[in-house]
Structure formats: structure tokens, C-alpha cells
């Protein structure tokens, strides 16, 4: 457990980010999750036992972590901003029934061609969101 804490502190410091208890808690929490929580979900979980961080502090911590590239914002549904500590290139799957979100490894969706784009557009980056039904919600079950 101490090695994990030391690694988190080192990652934050390597990005020039001042390590505060709140930033540490938010980042550690995101690293332990793979479900892309909202700021509200993070705040609720962190304050579950003992209120320690205001909603504004959680938002500010997320913003600081995002600005240094330790966390990314993920927009998988209109009007809902989610956060992900997996900053490696990857895609997402979102279940249309229960809303579960899963990462899809970058190499699983490769060899995309952008030949159909109009002349003058230059693609530098992309992310795909695949929508469908998870194995629990599949209508074919």
C-alpha cells in the first residue's frame, strides 16, 4: 500500500503538481476505478465516511490533474463529464441500457482510414465510442 502511495506522489511531483491531501485522494481514487466516474460520484465516494473535500475542491483537483495530463475528461453522453486516469490511447464501450463503460484497447480498433474526409482536413487524433449492450443487458440473452 505504501509503494502505491509513493508511486502516486512521485507521478504527481514529476508533473510539477503540488501534492495536497485532496489531490492525492482524488487521483488515487481514479486510479483504483475503471468506470469513468463523474466529479459528483468521486466527491460522494470520498466523503462517504467522513466529509473531507467540498465539491469545489474535487472539481479543482480534477482540473489540476487534467491540466498536467494525469487525468482526462471523457464525454460519452451529452452533458455528462466523466474522468479517467487511464491516459493511454484507448476507446470506449458504453451500454445503452445500464450505462456501464468499459475501455477498449487502442489496438482492437485499428487500421481506420480517413480517405472519405474532404480535402484539407488533417486527422491528428481520434477516439471511438462504441454503443451497444453489455453481456448483462443484451437482448439476445
Secondary structure as UniProt FT lines:
FT   HELIX           2..14
FT   TURN            15..16
FT   HELIX           21..31
FT   HELIX           39..46
FT   HELIX           55..67
FT   TURN            68..69
FT   STRAND          72..77
FT   TURN            78..79
FT   STRAND          80..84
FT   STRAND          90..95
FT   TURN            96..98
FT   STRAND          101..105
FT   HELIX           106..108
FT   TURN            115..116
FT   TURN            119..120
FT   STRAND          129..132
FT   TURN            135..137
FT   TURN            139..140
//
